[in-house]
Each structure stands twice: as C-alpha cells, then as structure tokens.
Amino acid sequence: MFKLRKGLRGQRRRRGVALLGAMLLPLIGTIVAAPPASAAAVTASCVKTSDWGTGFEGKCTITNGTGSAINGWRVEFDLPSGTTIGSSWDAVRTSSGNHYTFTNAGWNGTVNPGATASFGFNGSGGGWISGCRVNGAACDGSDGGGGDTQAPSTPGNLRSTGKSASSVSLAWNAATDNVGVTGYDVYQGATRTTSVTGTATTVSGLSASTAYTFTVRARDAAGNTSAASNAVSVTTDPGGGGGPGGNKVIGYFAQWGVYQRAYHVKNIDTSGSAAKLTHINYAFGNVQNGQCTIGDSYADYDRAYTAAESVDGVADTWDAGALRGSFNQLRKLKQKHPHLKVIWSFGGWTWSGGFGQAAANPAAFANSCYNLVEDPRWADVFDGIDIDWEYPNACGLSCDTSGFSSFRNLMSALRTRFGSGNLVTAAITADGTSGGKIDAADYAGAAQYVDWYLPMTYDYFGAFDADGPTAPHSPLTSYSGIPIPGFYSDAAIQKLKSKGIPASKLLLGVGFYGRGWTGVSQSAPGGSATGAAPGTYEAGIEDYKVLKTRCPSTGTVGGTAYAYCGNQWWSYDTPSTIGGKMSYAKNQGLAGSFFWELSGDTTGGELITAVRNGLG
C-alpha cells in the first residue's frame, strides 16, 4: 500500500493563478523595478536575500553593461571582523582573512552584453561587505564614471508597506540622475542594512514590539550618493520574534513502508535514529464519515513480527487480545527509548477528503478521534494526535469549501476532548504566496489550541510540472529565477509569524527524498525537461539514500542541493544543506525540525544525524 507524499501539490495545478498572486509580494532584497541604464561597465550588485540577525544569505549579480561579451569574472570584497561566509554556490570561493574572492564556475563565465550571472552564499554574523570589486574595478562601475560628480536626486515618499514581528517592508519613489541611478542604500538609523537596485525591500531579523527608523539614499555609477530620504518609523508586531530555537526532532513513520520498502519500526532503532528523535508521527489514520478511522489494520496492529524483525527480539504471539503490527513495535521502541513520544497523524494527501464532513460537527469528530487514539489496546502507544488536513478551505487532491473558520473550530474541539495531557499538533501548508493557502484558513486563530505546527516546507516544485523548469523542491530562501515567488520555506515561516503565530510553535520541514526530471540538458536550475525521472517506487521521486550515490549533488541553490547526472536533474537535501537549515531554525527561534520520512535516510542515519547535530 502506498500513498502520495505530503506537501504543496494543491498549488501545482493552478500555477498560473498562484504566480499572479505571488508576484504582488515584495521580495527580500531582490529586484522590484529595473533601474535606468548606467554608464557602460561591468558591475556587480550584492544584497542580502535573507537576514535572521545572527546570519544571512547573500547574492551577487554581475551585469555586463558593455558592448562585448566577457569570458570570466571575479568578484572580491571584505567582511568586518565577526562576520564570515560558510558556504557558497555557483562560484569558486577563496579567502584570505576577511577578504573573499569569487570566480565564475565553468558554466557561467561567459556573460553576453546586457546579460547577468550570479552566485550566492551563506554567512554568519551581522556585518556586510565593503570594498567590492568586479574584475578589478569598483562593483558600482565608478572606476569608469567619466568624471560624473552630480549626485542623484533624493528618493521620495519612503513608506512602510507591511510589517511582522521580525521584519519591515519598505518602498519609495525612484530617484533620477544625469547618467543613471544604479542602486539604493537602505539605512536603519545610521547603519546601512542593505543595498538594492529596485525601489522596495524587506528588512528582516528585527525584534518584536520594537520601533525602528529607516531612510534610503540613491547611488549612481560614479559613486555619487543622494541626500537621505524622509525618515519613516515603524514598530514591529508583537510575538513570534527570533531567539534560541528548540530541539524537537520529529520524524514521520509511513505505515506502508512495511511492505515494498521493508522498513519497520526496528529500523528506527538499528539506524540510531531513535536516540536522535524526540517524537515520531505515525502516518496515517483515515478520516471517513466525519470520524477518525483505522488506516491499514494489517500494518497497524495485526501483522505478526518474528523475533528477528522485532525491536526487542521477541516474536509476536497469536494469543487472544495480543497487540501486533507496528503499534506493538512502537510500544517496544518506547520501552527501549523512554524519551520518545509517538503521535498518530490523520489525513495526509490521500485521506484529507473527509475533513470537510468532520468540520461540520467538530465535537463528534474529536470524540471519535479520542476514542480511537485512546483505545485500550494501544492507548499507551500514543501521546497525542496530529491533523494533516491538505487543505482547509482550499484545494489539494480534492477541494474543501468548509470555510475560513473550519480549521480553527476543528482544532478547538480536539483540544477540548484530548485535554492538556495529550499533544495536539497539525501539519499545515507552507504556501507563502499572497492570498494563498495560509491565507485561506484561520491558522492564527487555531494556534492557541495546538502544541505546534509542522509547515510542510517541501514539494514546492517537481516533475508534476513535466516540462519544468527544474527547481529545488525544498528551497529555504528565494533565488533568481524561482518559478513561483513565495514558494520557499522562509516565506512561509515569515508569513505564519506575521499572523502572530509564535516561532516556538513552528518547526521547519525537511524532505528525506528528492524530486527529479529527465530530458534535462543543463546543470543549473531553470532548465526544461521532458518528464519525471525514474524512481524506485514512484516516477519523479527517490530516497536520499539512493540519490547520494546514483546522482550526487553538483550544486546548491536557495539553501538546498541539486544534482545533474546524464540527462536527469534532481533536488534534495544533504547533510551539509540540512546543517544550514538547522542554523536557520535556531536563529528564527523555531521549535525544531521535522522530516518526511524515516525510510529515506541511510542505514546509518546520515540525515537525521545532521538534523540532530544542527539543532544541538
């Protein structure tokens, strides 16, 4: 028995609609409006695409403003003491002390007139670059400014266009210049926080309930700087601020894994994963006729395990009333690892169609769930319930029209019935687009009833779009060329926090699998394809334990890895990229991380080890 993976499949079939709404979002430190043409030169613009206070992701874009192609580029700059770069992509990085040099990768060295190339990097610390040079000249082209001494006009009407507990979005009217404006510097008080080429940005990494004052200055190619704009003061929203993160590590165990995959509860122990987990989500129970029901009775509580298959080396019996199957193995696993909690998850992509009827009578639904989870045969196995509704008041495999309040009402009823002694959690959408699935239901109102949310920050892109473009299925941050703005993890986390949901109730999702295309002719993201790459159990999907050797990683983008082998293109997380994601989770003050699902890891638990070590 096999059920489709959890994730964002609902958006995929309405990509045009999602894209139209998402284009209205301001992007952190990215181009919003093209600047006027500057003097002919090769320039480089470096911005922070994400900033969480103690670290950041940066991006540099090289623009060929000359009339001839360039064959090779080099960008170098300095960072202040205490700020370092830990990883980079799409360039070759060298460093000497705090001086960093980036040269083109083999495939992106030729830049035609008017074209661009880019590279990215992750850093720690709160500083930013200085002394930027491209191919030996000033990054802003001022070395070839032709004696221009006239400063741009002052940017007008600086204003706040949005805010959250940890960020402020700004916009302003464009400045003018006798030659051309090449960028804008945004200041927080007397400190320059970012430089952008457009007329909008989002300043992140701020503290909740705190007043900040911003100004902006315009720059031209010769380095002339305008006077400061009007100042705008903004107080961030309360709650959801960053801080030390939690250390929850939650892994999904898929009940159907006991069939073809031959992955049993014992594997959680022998791989070393049990010692690294804090919670296991058992997937899935079904939702039928407004009630919680058993998903697969044979796998759940009837399959007889031999002594060799059993966690404790003792075979199941056929005695009347004896518990068998995965439930009994989970009981034994908890006895061996007393710190472990097990939560029964209901719904999922395939079985979410019944939630609409359940929402019509939340109290009756909650009572049915309690009676099933607390059934005397296995009451000691489970420590609570997880609801995986894909998606309330929106479309997944089927469309739900139960209304904005339905999810809140359902979670309220579950909390009332399960009480404070049981865990009540929910896996939720990670659609960060404007007007998307997060906006469709009252996740903020329901947050008071849950112990935590698990935003499914994976499955953003994949071969369900058979012709591409190729894109990572679980990007942490945005990147140039992302097919749908707002389809990345940080956008979802910030959107949820902006609604007042505390960071301490959010976990970051990781996929222990990859998504891939075939018929691809380029290594870099954004290529066209002819269909889904072959997978062991499903086309377009493959476990990390297979991909790590079959199609090793060849690059990273948006904080995750991708691989190009033959004519196949895959995206998946590696121990290295998981380390970066865990740093993000800690810096954002999240409760920890969860992953789908245990059987995708290696027999030695490479990925869960990276999760555990990253969270500390």
C-alpha positions as CSV (number, residue, x, y, z in Angstrom):
1,M,0.0,0.0,0.0
2,F,1.4,3.4,-0.9
3,K,0.1,6.9,-0.5
4,L,1.4,10.0,-2.1
5,R,3.7,12.2,-0.1
6,K,2.6,15.2,1.9
7,G,3.3,18.7,0.6
8,L,2.1,21.6,-1.7
9,R,0.6,19.6,-4.5
10,G,-2.6,21.7,-4.4
11,Q,-0.8,24.8,-5.9
12,R,0.9,22.9,-8.7
13,R,-2.2,22.5,-10.9
14,R,-3.1,26.2,-10.5
15,R,0.4,27.6,-11.0
16,G,-0.7,30.5,-13.2
17,V,-3.1,31.7,-10.5
18,A,-0.6,31.3,-7.7
19,L,2.0,33.1,-9.7
20,L,-0.2,36.0,-10.4
21,G,-0.9,36.5,-6.7
22,A,2.6,35.8,-5.7
23,M,4.0,38.5,-8.0
24,L,2.4,41.1,-5.7
25,L,4.7,40.2,-2.8
26,P,7.8,42.3,-2.1
27,L,10.8,40.1,-2.1
28,I,13.6,40.4,0.4
29,G,16.5,42.4,-1.1
30,T,15.6,41.5,-4.7
31,I,14.9,43.5,-7.8
32,V,11.4,45.0,-7.9
33,A,11.9,47.7,-10.7
34,A,14.7,47.9,-13.2
35,P,17.0,50.9,-12.7
36,P,17.8,53.3,-15.5
37,A,20.8,52.3,-17.7
38,S,24.2,53.3,-16.2
39,A,27.5,54.1,-17.9
40,A,28.9,51.2,-19.9
41,A,30.7,48.9,-17.4
42,V,30.7,45.5,-15.8
43,T,29.1,45.9,-12.4
44,A,28.2,43.7,-9.5
45,S,25.3,44.2,-7.1
46,C,25.4,42.3,-3.8
47,V,22.4,42.1,-1.5
48,K,21.1,40.1,1.5
49,T,18.3,37.9,0.3
50,S,17.6,36.8,3.8
51,D,18.7,38.0,7.2
52,W,17.9,36.4,10.6
53,G,20.1,38.7,12.7
54,T,23.0,36.3,13.5
55,G,23.3,35.1,9.9
56,F,22.2,35.8,6.4
57,E,22.0,34.5,2.8
58,G,23.6,36.8,0.2
59,K,23.6,37.1,-3.6
60,C,25.8,38.9,-6.0
61,T,24.6,39.6,-9.6
62,I,27.2,40.5,-12.2
63,T,25.8,42.6,-15.1
64,N,27.6,43.1,-18.3
65,G,26.8,46.7,-19.3
66,T,29.4,46.8,-22.1
67,G,29.0,46.1,-25.8
68,S,31.1,42.9,-25.8
69,A,30.8,39.6,-24.1
70,I,33.1,38.9,-21.1
71,N,34.7,35.5,-20.7
72,G,35.2,35.0,-17.0
73,W,34.5,37.2,-13.9
74,R,35.9,37.7,-10.4
75,V,34.2,39.4,-7.5
76,E,36.0,40.2,-4.3
77,F,35.1,42.1,-1.1
78,D,35.9,42.4,2.6
79,L,33.8,41.4,5.6
80,P,34.1,43.0,9.0
81,S,35.5,41.1,11.9
82,G,33.0,38.6,13.3
83,T,31.2,38.1,10.0
84,T,32.2,35.1,7.9
85,I,31.0,33.1,4.9
86,G,30.5,29.4,5.5
87,S,29.1,28.1,2.2
88,S,28.6,29.4,-1.4
89,W,27.2,28.2,-4.7
90,D,27.5,28.9,-8.4
91,A,31.1,30.3,-8.0
92,V,34.5,29.2,-6.8
93,R,35.3,30.8,-3.4
94,T,38.7,31.5,-1.9
95,S,39.5,33.7,1.1
96,S,42.4,35.3,2.9
97,G,41.4,36.5,6.4
98,N,38.3,38.6,5.9
99,H,38.9,39.1,2.2
100,Y,36.8,36.9,-0.1
101,T,37.2,36.2,-3.8
102,F,34.6,34.5,-6.0
103,T,35.4,33.5,-9.6
104,N,32.9,32.0,-12.1
105,A,32.1,28.4,-12.2
106,G,32.8,26.6,-15.5
107,W,29.3,27.1,-16.9
108,N,28.6,30.7,-16.0
109,G,31.8,32.6,-17.0
110,T,30.6,33.9,-20.3
111,V,28.2,36.9,-19.9
112,N,26.9,38.5,-23.1
113,P,26.2,42.2,-23.4
114,G,23.3,43.1,-21.2
115,A,23.2,39.7,-19.6
116,T,23.8,38.7,-16.0
117,A,25.4,36.0,-13.9
118,S,25.0,35.4,-10.2
119,F,26.3,33.5,-7.2
120,G,25.1,33.1,-3.6
121,F,26.5,32.4,-0.2
122,N,25.5,31.8,3.4
123,G,27.2,33.8,6.2
124,S,27.2,34.2,10.0
125,G,27.4,37.5,11.9
126,G,25.6,40.8,11.5
127,G,28.0,42.6,9.2
128,W,28.0,43.2,5.4
129,I,30.5,43.6,2.6
130,S,32.7,46.6,1.8
131,G,35.3,47.3,-0.9
132,C,33.5,45.3,-3.5
133,R,35.3,45.0,-6.9
134,V,34.5,43.1,-10.0
135,N,37.3,42.2,-12.5
136,G,39.5,44.6,-10.6
137,A,37.2,47.6,-10.9
138,A,34.6,49.0,-8.4
139,C,31.5,47.0,-8.3
140,D,29.3,50.0,-9.0
141,G,31.2,51.0,-12.1
142,S,32.6,54.2,-10.5
143,D,36.1,53.5,-11.8
144,G,34.7,54.3,-15.3
145,G,32.3,57.1,-14.3
146,G,33.8,59.6,-16.7
147,G,34.1,62.4,-14.2
148,D,30.5,62.4,-13.2
149,T,30.2,64.4,-10.0
150,Q,26.4,65.1,-9.9
151,A,24.6,63.2,-7.2
152,P,21.2,61.6,-7.9
153,S,18.0,63.3,-6.6
154,T,16.6,62.3,-3.2
155,P,14.3,59.3,-3.2
156,G,10.8,60.4,-2.3
157,N,7.9,59.1,-0.3
158,L,9.7,56.4,1.7
159,R,6.9,54.4,3.4
160,S,6.2,51.1,5.1
161,T,4.2,48.6,3.0
162,G,4.0,45.8,5.6
163,K,5.5,44.5,8.8
164,S,5.7,41.4,11.0
165,A,7.2,40.6,14.4
166,S,10.6,40.3,12.7
167,S,10.5,42.3,9.5
168,V,9.5,45.6,7.9
169,S,8.7,46.0,4.2
170,L,9.6,49.4,2.6
171,A,9.0,51.2,-0.7
172,W,10.0,54.5,-2.1
173,N,9.7,56.6,-5.3
174,A,12.6,56.3,-7.7
175,A,15.4,58.9,-7.8
176,T,16.7,60.5,-11.0
177,D,20.3,61.1,-12.2
178,N,22.1,62.8,-15.1
179,V,23.7,59.4,-16.0
180,G,21.6,56.8,-14.2
181,V,20.8,55.5,-10.8
182,T,22.5,52.2,-10.1
183,G,21.1,51.3,-6.7
184,Y,19.7,52.4,-3.3
185,D,21.2,52.0,0.2
186,V,18.7,51.4,3.0
187,Y,19.7,52.7,6.4
188,Q,18.4,51.6,9.8
189,G,19.3,54.6,11.9
190,A,22.9,55.3,10.9
191,T,23.6,51.7,9.8
192,R,23.3,50.6,6.2
193,T,21.3,47.4,6.3
194,T,21.1,46.5,2.6
195,S,21.6,47.7,-0.9
196,V,19.1,47.1,-3.7
197,T,18.6,48.0,-7.3
198,G,14.9,48.4,-7.1
199,T,12.5,50.7,-5.2
200,A,11.4,48.2,-2.5
201,T,12.9,45.8,0.0
202,T,12.2,44.0,3.3
203,V,14.4,44.4,6.3
204,S,14.4,41.2,8.3
205,G,16.0,39.9,11.5
206,L,14.3,42.6,13.7
207,S,13.0,42.2,17.2
208,A,9.3,42.1,18.1
209,S,7.5,45.2,19.5
210,T,10.4,47.4,18.7
211,A,10.5,50.8,17.0
212,Y,12.9,51.3,14.0
213,T,13.6,54.3,11.9
214,F,14.6,53.9,8.2
215,T,15.9,56.2,5.4
216,V,17.1,55.5,1.9
217,R,19.8,57.1,-0.4
218,A,20.3,56.7,-4.1
219,R,23.6,55.9,-5.8
220,D,25.0,56.3,-9.3
221,A,27.7,54.5,-11.3
222,A,30.3,57.1,-10.2
223,G,29.7,56.5,-6.6
224,N,27.8,59.8,-6.0
225,T,25.2,59.5,-3.2
226,S,22.0,61.4,-2.8
227,A,20.7,63.1,0.4
228,A,18.7,60.9,2.8
229,S,15.0,60.5,2.1
230,N,12.4,61.3,4.6
231,A,12.6,59.1,7.7
232,V,9.9,56.6,8.4
233,S,9.4,55.0,11.9
234,V,7.8,51.6,12.2
235,T,7.1,49.4,15.3
236,T,7.3,45.7,14.7
237,D,4.4,43.5,15.7
238,P,4.4,41.6,19.0
239,G,5.2,38.0,19.3
240,G,6.9,35.5,17.1
241,G,10.3,37.0,17.4
242,G,13.6,35.2,16.9
243,G,15.8,33.8,19.6
244,P,17.3,30.5,20.7
245,G,15.5,27.7,18.9
246,G,14.1,24.4,20.3
247,N,15.5,21.0,19.8
248,K,12.4,18.9,18.7
249,V,13.3,16.3,16.1
250,I,10.1,14.8,14.7
251,G,10.2,12.0,12.0
252,Y,7.3,10.6,10.1
253,F,6.9,6.8,10.0
254,A,4.9,5.7,7.0
255,Q,2.7,2.7,7.7
256,W,3.0,1.4,4.1
257,G,6.8,1.3,4.5
258,V,6.5,-2.2,5.9
259,Y,5.6,-3.5,2.5
260,Q,7.8,-2.9,-0.5
261,R,10.3,-0.8,1.4
262,A,10.7,-3.4,4.2
263,Y,11.2,-0.5,6.6
264,H,9.9,-1.5,10.1
265,V,10.0,0.1,13.5
266,K,13.1,-1.9,14.3
267,N,15.0,0.1,11.6
268,I,14.4,3.3,13.6
269,D,16.4,1.6,16.4
270,T,19.1,-0.1,14.4
271,S,19.9,3.1,12.4
272,G,20.5,5.1,15.5
273,S,17.5,7.3,14.7
274,A,15.5,6.5,17.8
275,A,18.1,8.1,20.0
276,K,18.1,11.3,18.0
277,L,14.3,11.7,17.7
278,T,12.1,13.4,20.2
279,H,8.8,12.4,18.5
280,I,7.5,10.0,15.9
281,N,4.4,10.9,13.8
282,Y,2.7,7.7,12.7
283,A,1.1,8.2,9.3
284,F,-1.7,7.8,8.6
285,G,-5.1,7.3,10.2
286,N,-8.0,7.8,7.8
287,V,-10.9,10.3,8.0
288,Q,-14.3,8.9,6.9
289,N,-17.9,9.8,7.5
290,G,-16.8,12.6,9.8
291,Q,-14.7,10.3,12.0
292,C,-11.2,9.2,12.7
293,T,-10.8,5.6,11.4
294,I,-8.0,3.0,11.1
295,G,-5.8,3.4,8.0
296,D,-4.4,-0.1,7.5
297,S,-5.4,-2.6,10.1
298,Y,-2.9,-5.2,9.0
299,A,0.1,-2.9,9.1
300,D,-1.1,-1.0,12.2
301,Y,-1.9,-3.8,14.6
302,D,-2.2,-7.3,13.0
303,R,1.0,-8.2,11.2
304,A,2.9,-10.8,13.2
305,Y,6.6,-9.9,13.7
306,T,9.2,-12.6,14.0
307,A,11.9,-12.4,16.7
308,A,14.4,-11.3,14.1
309,E,12.1,-8.5,13.0
310,S,11.1,-7.3,16.4
311,V,12.6,-4.4,18.3
312,D,13.3,-6.5,21.4
313,G,14.0,-9.8,19.7
314,V,10.7,-11.4,20.9
315,A,8.2,-12.7,18.3
316,D,4.6,-11.6,18.4
317,T,2.0,-14.2,19.6
318,W,-1.4,-15.1,18.3
319,D,-2.9,-15.0,21.8
320,A,-6.4,-13.6,22.0
321,G,-6.2,-9.8,22.5
322,A,-2.4,-9.6,21.9
323,L,-1.3,-6.5,20.0
324,R,0.8,-7.0,16.9
325,G,1.9,-4.9,14.0
326,S,3.6,-1.6,14.0
327,F,1.7,-0.4,17.1
328,N,3.2,-3.2,19.2
329,Q,6.7,-2.5,17.8
330,L,6.3,1.2,18.7
331,R,5.3,0.2,22.2
332,K,8.6,-1.8,22.4
333,L,10.6,1.1,20.9
334,K,9.2,3.4,23.6
335,Q,10.1,0.9,26.3
336,K,13.7,0.8,24.9
337,H,13.8,4.6,24.5
338,P,11.6,6.2,27.2
339,H,12.2,9.7,26.0
340,L,10.3,9.1,22.8
341,K,6.7,10.3,22.2
342,V,4.5,8.9,19.4
343,I,1.7,10.9,17.8
344,W,-0.9,9.4,15.5
345,S,-1.3,11.5,12.4
346,F,-4.6,11.6,10.5
347,G,-5.3,12.6,6.9
348,G,-2.4,13.2,4.6
349,W,-2.7,14.0,0.9
350,T,-4.8,10.9,0.0
351,W,-7.1,10.9,3.1
352,S,-7.9,14.6,3.5
353,G,-11.1,14.5,1.6
354,G,-13.1,13.5,4.8
355,F,-12.2,16.6,6.8
356,G,-14.9,18.8,5.3
357,Q,-17.6,16.5,6.7
358,A,-15.7,16.3,10.0
359,A,-15.7,20.1,10.2
360,A,-19.5,20.1,10.1
361,N,-19.6,18.5,13.6
362,P,-16.2,19.2,15.2
363,A,-17.2,17.8,18.6
364,A,-18.3,14.5,17.2
365,F,-15.1,14.2,15.1
366,A,-13.0,15.0,18.1
367,N,-14.8,12.4,20.2
368,S,-14.2,9.7,17.5
369,C,-10.5,10.5,17.3
370,Y,-10.1,10.4,21.1
371,N,-11.9,7.0,21.3
372,L,-9.6,5.6,18.6
373,V,-6.3,7.0,19.8
374,E,-7.1,6.1,23.4
375,D,-8.4,2.6,22.5
376,P,-7.3,0.4,25.5
377,R,-5.4,-2.0,23.1
378,W,-2.9,0.7,22.3
379,A,-3.6,3.7,24.5
380,D,0.0,3.5,25.9
381,V,1.5,3.8,22.5
382,F,0.2,7.2,21.5
383,D,0.9,10.5,23.2
384,G,-1.5,12.6,21.1
385,I,-2.9,13.4,17.7
386,D,-1.7,15.2,14.6
387,I,-4.0,16.5,12.0
388,D,-2.7,16.6,8.4
389,W,-5.5,18.4,6.5
390,E,-4.5,19.2,2.9
391,Y,-6.1,21.8,2.8
392,P,-8.8,23.5,4.8
393,N,-10.9,25.9,2.7
394,A,-8.6,25.2,-0.3
395,C,-7.8,22.5,-2.8
396,G,-5.5,19.5,-2.5
397,L,-6.3,16.2,-4.0
398,S,-9.9,17.4,-3.6
399,C,-11.3,20.9,-2.9
400,D,-12.7,21.9,0.5
401,T,-15.3,24.6,0.9
402,S,-15.9,24.4,4.7
403,G,-14.9,28.0,5.3
404,F,-12.2,30.1,6.9
405,S,-13.1,29.1,10.5
406,S,-13.4,25.4,9.9
407,F,-9.8,24.5,10.8
408,R,-9.9,26.6,14.0
409,N,-13.1,25.0,15.1
410,L,-11.8,21.6,14.5
411,M,-8.6,22.1,16.5
412,S,-10.6,23.8,19.3
413,A,-12.8,20.7,19.6
414,L,-9.7,18.4,19.6
415,R,-8.0,20.3,22.3
416,T,-11.2,20.3,24.4
417,R,-11.6,16.5,24.0
418,F,-7.9,15.5,24.3
419,G,-7.2,17.9,27.2
420,S,-3.9,19.3,28.3
421,G,-2.4,15.9,29.0
422,N,-2.1,15.0,25.3
423,L,-0.3,16.6,22.4
424,V,-2.4,18.2,19.7
425,T,-0.4,19.2,16.6
426,A,-1.1,19.9,12.9
427,A,0.9,19.6,9.7
428,I,-0.1,22.6,7.6
429,T,0.5,24.3,4.2
430,A,3.7,26.2,3.5
431,D,2.3,28.3,0.7
432,G,3.9,31.7,1.3
433,T,2.2,33.5,-1.6
434,S,-0.2,36.4,-1.1
435,G,-3.8,35.1,-1.0
436,G,-2.5,31.5,-0.9
437,K,-3.4,28.6,1.3
438,I,-2.0,30.1,4.5
439,D,-4.5,32.9,4.0
440,A,-7.4,30.6,3.2
441,A,-7.8,29.3,6.8
442,D,-7.6,30.7,10.3
443,Y,-4.2,29.2,11.3
444,A,-3.6,32.1,13.6
445,G,-6.8,31.5,15.5
446,A,-6.2,27.8,15.8
447,A,-2.6,28.3,17.1
448,Q,-3.9,28.6,20.7
449,Y,-5.1,25.0,20.6
450,V,-2.1,23.3,19.2
451,D,1.2,22.4,20.8
452,W,3.0,23.1,17.5
453,Y,2.5,23.4,13.7
454,L,4.5,21.5,11.1
455,P,4.6,23.7,7.9
456,M,5.3,21.3,5.0
457,T,8.3,23.2,3.6
458,Y,8.9,20.8,0.7
459,D,7.3,19.7,-2.5
460,Y,7.2,23.3,-3.8
461,F,8.4,22.2,-7.3
462,G,8.7,18.8,-9.0
463,A,8.0,16.8,-12.2
464,F,4.3,17.2,-11.7
465,D,5.2,20.1,-14.0
466,A,6.6,17.6,-16.5
467,D,8.4,20.2,-18.8
468,G,10.0,22.1,-15.9
469,P,11.5,24.5,-15.2
470,T,13.8,22.5,-13.0
471,A,13.7,23.9,-9.4
472,P,14.6,22.6,-5.9
473,H,11.5,21.1,-4.2
474,S,12.5,22.4,-0.8
475,P,14.3,25.8,-1.1
476,L,15.0,27.6,2.2
477,T,15.2,31.0,0.5
478,S,14.3,32.6,-2.7
479,Y,16.8,32.9,-5.6
480,S,16.9,34.5,-9.0
481,G,14.7,32.6,-11.4
482,I,12.5,30.8,-8.8
483,P,9.4,29.7,-10.8
484,I,6.9,31.0,-8.2
485,P,7.8,33.8,-5.8
486,G,6.7,32.9,-2.3
487,F,7.3,29.1,-2.8
488,Y,10.1,28.8,-0.4
489,S,10.5,27.9,3.3
490,D,11.4,31.3,4.7
491,A,8.4,33.0,3.0
492,A,6.1,30.5,4.8
493,I,7.7,30.9,8.2
494,Q,7.7,34.7,8.0
495,K,4.1,34.7,6.8
496,L,3.0,32.5,9.7
497,K,4.9,34.6,12.2
498,S,3.4,37.8,10.8
499,K,0.0,36.4,11.7
500,G,1.1,36.3,15.3
501,I,1.9,32.6,15.5
502,P,4.8,32.2,17.9
503,A,8.1,30.9,16.5
504,S,8.1,28.5,19.3
505,K,5.1,26.7,17.8
506,L,6.6,26.3,14.4
507,L,9.0,23.6,13.1
508,L,11.0,23.6,9.8
509,G,10.2,20.7,7.4
510,V,12.8,18.7,5.6
511,G,12.4,16.0,2.9
512,F,14.5,12.9,3.2
513,Y,13.9,12.4,-0.6
514,G,14.5,14.1,-3.9
515,R,12.3,15.2,-6.8
516,G,13.6,14.9,-10.3
517,W,13.1,15.4,-14.0
518,T,14.5,13.6,-17.1
519,G,15.3,15.1,-20.5
520,V,17.2,18.0,-19.0
521,S,20.2,19.5,-20.8
522,Q,21.6,21.9,-18.3
523,S,23.1,21.7,-14.8
524,A,21.8,25.0,-13.4
525,P,18.2,25.3,-12.2
526,G,15.7,26.6,-14.6
527,G,16.1,24.0,-17.4
528,S,13.4,22.5,-19.5
529,A,12.5,18.8,-19.2
530,T,10.5,16.0,-20.9
531,G,9.1,14.3,-17.8
532,A,9.6,12.7,-14.5
533,A,12.9,11.0,-13.8
534,P,12.5,7.3,-12.9
535,G,12.1,6.4,-9.2
536,T,12.1,3.2,-7.3
537,Y,8.5,3.5,-6.1
538,E,7.1,6.5,-8.0
539,A,8.4,8.4,-11.0
540,G,9.9,11.8,-10.1
541,I,10.7,10.8,-6.5
542,E,13.6,9.0,-5.0
543,D,15.0,8.5,-1.5
544,Y,18.2,10.3,-0.4
545,K,19.9,7.0,0.4
546,V,19.6,6.2,-3.4
547,L,20.3,9.6,-4.8
548,K,23.5,10.2,-2.8
549,T,25.4,7.7,-4.9
550,R,23.2,7.4,-8.0
551,C,23.2,11.2,-8.7
552,P,25.5,13.0,-6.3
553,S,25.0,16.7,-5.6
554,T,26.6,19.1,-8.1
555,G,25.5,22.4,-6.7
556,T,23.3,24.3,-4.3
557,V,20.6,27.0,-4.7
558,G,18.3,28.6,-2.3
559,G,19.9,26.8,0.6
560,T,19.4,23.3,-0.7
561,A,21.2,21.0,-3.1
562,Y,20.6,19.9,-6.7
563,A,22.3,17.2,-8.9
564,Y,22.7,16.8,-12.6
565,C,23.6,13.4,-14.0
566,G,23.2,12.2,-17.5
567,N,20.0,13.9,-18.6
568,Q,18.4,13.9,-15.1
569,W,18.1,16.8,-12.7
570,W,17.3,16.1,-9.0
571,S,16.9,18.3,-6.0
572,Y,17.3,17.1,-2.4
573,D,18.8,18.0,0.9
574,T,22.3,16.7,2.0
575,P,23.8,16.7,5.5
576,S,25.5,20.0,4.6
577,T,22.4,21.8,3.5
578,I,20.4,20.4,6.4
579,G,23.1,22.0,8.6
580,G,22.3,25.4,7.1
581,K,18.6,24.8,7.5
582,M,19.0,23.9,11.2
583,S,21.0,27.1,11.7
584,Y,18.1,29.0,10.2
585,A,15.6,27.2,12.5
586,K,17.7,28.1,15.6
587,N,18.2,31.7,14.6
588,Q,14.5,32.1,13.9
589,G,13.6,30.7,17.3
590,L,11.7,27.8,15.9
591,A,10.7,24.8,18.0
592,G,12.9,22.5,15.9
593,S,12.6,20.4,12.7
594,F,10.6,17.6,11.3
595,F,11.0,15.4,8.3
596,W,9.2,13.2,5.8
597,E,10.1,10.3,6.2
598,L,12.3,7.9,8.1
599,S,12.9,5.3,5.4
600,G,14.5,7.8,3.0
601,D,17.6,8.1,5.2
602,T,20.7,5.9,5.0
603,T,21.0,2.8,7.2
604,G,23.4,4.8,9.4
605,G,21.0,7.8,9.7
606,E,23.1,10.5,7.9
607,L,20.3,13.0,7.5
608,I,18.8,12.7,11.0
609,T,22.3,13.0,12.4
610,A,22.7,16.3,10.6
611,V,19.3,17.4,11.9
612,R,20.1,16.5,15.5
613,N,23.6,17.9,15.4
614,G,22.4,21.1,13.7
615,L,19.8,21.8,16.4
616,G,22.1,20.9,19.3
